[in-house]
Amino acid sequence: MPEEVASKLENSISVENLELEQYDREGAEEDSVDFNHSFTLLFRDKEGNDVEETELNGQMTVLDTEDGLRISRYHDNKKLIKMLYP
């Protein structure tokens, strides 16, 4: 979804201040790790000027599969949906 918002705004994006904190979730799958996460998305226009900065907070589960690691559960505070569909 970050790419869709950047495209709609005709901006580029970068991720800054990424923080992951592992926690134990009741009923978690074997071979999975649960995280609380927060990061800042910085949107820049074509000239490289900062246009918008937004912090996202949420949770995710990373699962170790035969094909490698994958995110099996992701939830955030829905700020990007509000930016895409104001």
Secondary structure, DSSP 4 states (H G I P E B T S, - for coil): -HHHHHHHTT-EEEEEEEEEEEE--TTPPTTEEEEEEEEEEEEE-TTS-EEEEEEEEEEEEEEEETTEEEEEEEEE-SHHHHHH--
